[in-house]
Amino acid sequence: MRQSDYLRVTFLHVDKGHEVPFHVASVGKALQLIATLGATWVMSKVERRNIFAYGLIGPRFLAWCVRGWLIGLAAVSLMILSLWSLGCWHFDGMHTHGSSALLYAILWGFLFSAVAFSEECTFRGYLFVTLSRGMNAWPAAVCLSILFAAVHLSGSGENWFGIFALFFTGLMFSFIVWRTKSLAAAFGLHASWDWAQSYLYGVADSGNRIHGYLLKSHMSGSELLSGGSVGPEGSILVIPVMLLIAVAVHLTTAPRHPSD
């Protein structure tokens, strides 16, 4: 791989048609995770607070991580099933088999967990907690969701609706963090959402595809419905799915106190 190719794939933004190798993606994401945790630690010292105060603790943290993972897997599966029933997603067979399939499932599971942890700490961790103290939670959520969508503009496969969907997704993740009082559920959901799209169903995720995915498939039909080059998360179906997740979280969590 040439140096220019390496730079294009380091942060999971690649030219259309390229697959992201695990070893290359892991380098960029490891650096991003270290930078995120380092910045959060520094600010926790400046504010004289525990680093875990920025959403990294909360009631039943591990249980919410698992619940979030299952919700994300179910949500992506619902989207794929809906796209299949509408003739937009087509199963073409298995791409990876046997021990290789298991190995890639684990490796990409760890990597997408790192991606989710890094992005949730960045956009729903310290910044969200700090801005919420100054301008309340929802103005903070809107500002950070705009930033969350903007950082994906460099993805070669993105389109205008995909960027809007990311903004909407950012709002939904912010709601989950606000409602559950921790990053746990959002972290689990984010990780499994990326893993299920990229590895399990072998579709593009924000315009990018990974190496070693499990199922071969292809998309067809209206770009607004199928998601086109963006993948399923660029489909208009992502809006009702995200709303369904938000309703489920709302109904299964205790109400927030007005002062929270």
C-alpha positions in Angstrom: 0.0 0.0 0.0 1.4 3.4 -1.0 1.6 6.1 1.6 -1.2 8.1 0.0 -3.4 5.1 0.2 -2.5 4.7 3.9 -3.5 8.2 4.7 -6.8 7.8 2.9 -7.8 4.8 5.0 -6.3 5.6 8.4 -9.5 7.1 9.8 -11.9 4.9 8.0 -12.5 7.4 5.2 -11.6 5.7 1.9 -12.1 6.2 -1.8 -15.3 4.5 -3.0 -14.6 0.8 -3.9 -11.7 0.4 -1.4 -12.0 -1.9 1.6 -10.4 -0.8 4.9 -7.8 -3.3 6.2 -8.0 -4.0 9.9 -4.4 -3.3 10.6 -4.5 0.1 9.0 -7.8 1.1 10.6 -6.6 0.0 14.0 -3.6 2.3 14.0 -5.7 5.4 13.3 -8.4 4.5 15.8 -5.9 3.6 18.5 -4.4 7.1 18.2 -7.8 8.7 18.2 -8.8 6.8 21.3 -5.6 7.8 23.1 -6.1 11.4 22.1 -9.7 11.4 23.3 -8.9 9.8 26.7 -5.9 12.1 27.1 -7.8 15.2 26.5 -10.6 14.1 28.8 -8.1 13.3 31.5 -6.4 16.7 31.2 -9.7 18.6 31.4 -10.8 16.5 34.4 -7.6 17.7 36.2 -8.3 21.3 35.1 -11.8 21.1 36.5 -10.7 19.0 39.5 -13.2 16.3 38.7 -12.9 12.5 38.4 -12.4 11.5 34.7 -15.4 9.1 35.2 -17.7 12.0 35.9 -18.2 12.7 32.2 -20.6 9.9 31.5 -18.2 7.0 32.2 -20.0 5.9 35.4 -23.7 5.5 36.2 -26.2 2.9 37.5 -25.7 -0.5 35.9 -23.1 0.7 33.5 -22.1 -2.7 32.1 -25.7 -3.8 31.9 -26.5 -0.7 29.8 -23.6 -1.4 27.6 -24.9 -4.8 26.8 -28.5 -3.5 26.4 -27.2 -0.8 24.0 -25.3 -3.4 22.0 -28.4 -5.6 21.6 -30.6 -2.6 20.7 -28.1 -1.6 18.0 -27.9 -5.1 16.5 -31.7 -5.3 16.5 -32.0 -1.9 14.9 -29.6 -2.6 12.1 -31.2 -6.0 11.5 -34.6 -4.3 11.3 -33.3 -1.9 8.7 -31.7 -4.6 6.6 -34.9 -6.7 6.8 -37.0 -3.7 5.8 -34.6 -2.9 2.9 -34.7 -6.6 1.8 -38.5 -6.6 1.8 -38.5 -3.5 -0.3 -36.1 -5.0 -2.8 -33.2 -2.7 -1.9 -30.9 -5.1 -0.1 -29.8 -8.4 -1.8 -28.0 -11.3 -0.2 -25.2 -12.7 -2.4 -23.8 -15.4 -0.1 -21.0 -15.7 2.4 -17.9 -13.7 2.0 -15.8 -15.0 5.0 -16.0 -18.6 6.4 -14.9 -20.7 9.4 -12.2 -19.5 11.7 -11.5 -16.4 9.6 -15.1 -15.3 10.1 -14.8 -15.7 13.8 -11.4 -13.9 14.0 -12.7 -10.9 11.9 -15.9 -10.8 14.0 -13.8 -10.4 17.2 -11.2 -8.0 15.7 -13.8 -5.7 14.2 -15.9 -6.0 17.3 -13.0 -4.6 19.4 -12.2 -1.9 16.8 -15.7 -0.7 16.5 -16.0 -0.7 20.3 -12.9 1.6 20.3 -14.5 3.8 17.6 -17.7 4.1 19.5 -16.0 4.7 22.8 -13.8 7.5 21.3 -16.7 9.2 19.5 -19.1 9.0 22.4 -16.5 10.4 24.8 -15.8 13.2 22.3 -19.3 14.2 21.4 -21.4 13.0 24.4 -18.8 13.0 27.1 -16.8 16.0 28.4 -18.1 18.5 25.8 -21.8 17.5 26.4 -21.5 17.6 30.1 -19.7 20.9 30.1 -21.9 22.6 27.5 -25.0 21.3 29.2 -24.0 23.2 32.4 -23.7 26.4 30.4 -26.6 26.3 27.9 -28.7 23.3 29.0 -28.8 19.9 27.4 -30.7 20.3 24.2 -28.8 23.4 22.8 -25.6 21.5 23.6 -26.9 18.4 21.9 -27.8 20.3 18.7 -24.3 22.0 18.6 -22.5 18.8 19.1 -24.7 16.8 16.7 -23.8 19.4 14.0 -20.1 18.9 14.8 -20.6 15.1 14.8 -22.1 15.2 11.3 -19.5 17.7 10.1 -16.5 15.5 10.9 -18.0 12.9 8.5 -18.0 15.3 5.5 -14.6 14.0 4.4 -16.1 10.5 3.7 -16.0 10.0 -0.1 -19.2 8.0 -0.1 -21.3 10.5 2.0 -24.2 12.5 0.6 -26.5 15.2 1.9 -29.0 12.9 3.5 -26.3 10.8 5.1 -25.0 13.9 6.8 -28.4 14.9 8.0 -29.0 11.3 9.2 -25.8 11.6 11.2 -27.0 14.9 12.8 -30.3 13.2 13.7 -28.4 10.2 15.1 -26.3 12.5 17.2 -29.4 14.0 18.7 -30.7 10.5 19.5 -27.4 9.4 21.1 -27.5 12.7 23.2 -31.0 11.8 24.3 -29.9 8.4 25.4 -27.0 9.8 27.4 -29.2 12.5 29.0 -31.9 9.9 29.8 -29.6 7.2 31.2 -27.1 9.6 32.8 -24.2 7.8 31.3 -22.4 6.9 28.0 -23.0 3.2 28.5 -26.1 2.6 26.4 -25.0 5.0 23.6 -21.5 3.3 23.6 -23.0 -0.2 23.2 -25.5 0.9 20.6 -22.9 2.8 18.6 -20.5 -0.1 18.6 -23.0 -2.7 17.5 -24.5 -0.4 14.9 -21.2 0.0 13.1 -20.2 -3.7 13.6 -23.5 -5.0 12.3 -23.5 -2.8 9.2 -19.8 -3.2 8.4 -19.0 -6.8 9.4 -22.2 -8.8 9.8 -24.2 -7.5 6.8 -21.2 -6.4 4.7 -22.7 -3.0 3.7 -21.1 0.4 3.6 -21.0 2.4 6.8 -20.8 6.2 6.1 -19.5 5.3 2.7 -16.8 2.9 3.8 -16.4 -0.9 3.6 -14.1 -3.0 5.7 -12.0 -6.1 4.8 -13.2 -9.5 6.0 -16.9 -8.8 6.3 -19.2 -11.8 6.8 -22.1 -11.6 4.3 -21.9 -10.6 0.6 -24.7 -8.3 -0.4 -25.5 -5.4 -2.7 -28.0 -2.5 -2.7 -30.3 -1.3 -5.5 -33.2 1.0 -6.0 -33.8 4.6 -4.9 -30.7 6.1 -3.2 -32.9 7.9 -0.6 -34.5 4.5 0.4 -31.4 2.2 0.0 -28.9 4.7 1.3 -26.8 4.5 -1.9 -23.1 4.8 -1.4 -23.5 5.8 2.2 -25.0 2.5 3.3 -28.2 1.8 5.2 -27.6 4.6 7.7 -28.0 7.0 4.7 -31.5 5.6 4.1 -34.6 7.5 5.1 -35.6 4.5 7.1 -32.9 5.5 9.7 -35.2 8.3 11.0 -38.1 6.0 12.1 -35.6 3.5 13.5 -33.9 6.1 15.6 -37.2 7.4 16.8 -38.2 3.9 17.8 -35.0 3.5 19.8 -35.5 6.8 21.5 -39.1 5.7 22.5 -37.9 2.4 23.8 -35.2 4.1 25.9 -37.8 6.6 27.2 -40.2 3.8 28.2 -37.5 1.7 29.9 -35.8 4.3 32.0 -36.8 6.4 35.0 -37.9 10.0 34.3 -35.3 12.7 34.6 -35.7 15.2 37.4 -36.5 18.7 36.1 -33.2 20.0 37.5 -31.1 17.3 35.8 
